[in-house]
Amino acid sequence: MDIHCKRAYEKAASADGRRVLVDRMWPRGVERKHARIDEWMRDLAPSNELRKWFGHDPDRFDDFARRYRSELEGHRDLLTELRRHARDGRLTLVFAAKDEERNNAVVLADVLRRGVR
């Protein structure tokens, strides 16, 4: 599967393939016409409670990832849909977080590759 993660603030490229926004809220300051988002999967974003608890604190990331994986178990149909897109061509998960290594898109990409553990 060809899965990549990219910040919403980076310029969209044709090499991105299918671009799916995986945040609950639209990224601040990003115009929809320039974002080139093919689909917005709000339901795959972490719950508001989990997102607020995490607060992008690197020390909480491992626990966040575990809790987020648990939330994703309830969305197997959407995960199957994304896996299908990734098998058909490149899939880029678009996110707004500043930390490119510790965010929900990184966890989601891992779940798509390996399954929910």
PyMOL commands that set and color helices and strands:
alter all, ss='L'
color gray80, all
select helices_A, chain A and resi 14-16+32-35+42-44+48-54+58-88+104-114
alter helices_A, ss='H'
color red, helices_A
select strands_A, chain A and resi 3-7+18-21+39-40+91-95
alter strands_A, ss='S'
color yellow, strands_A
deselect
rebuild
show_as cartoon
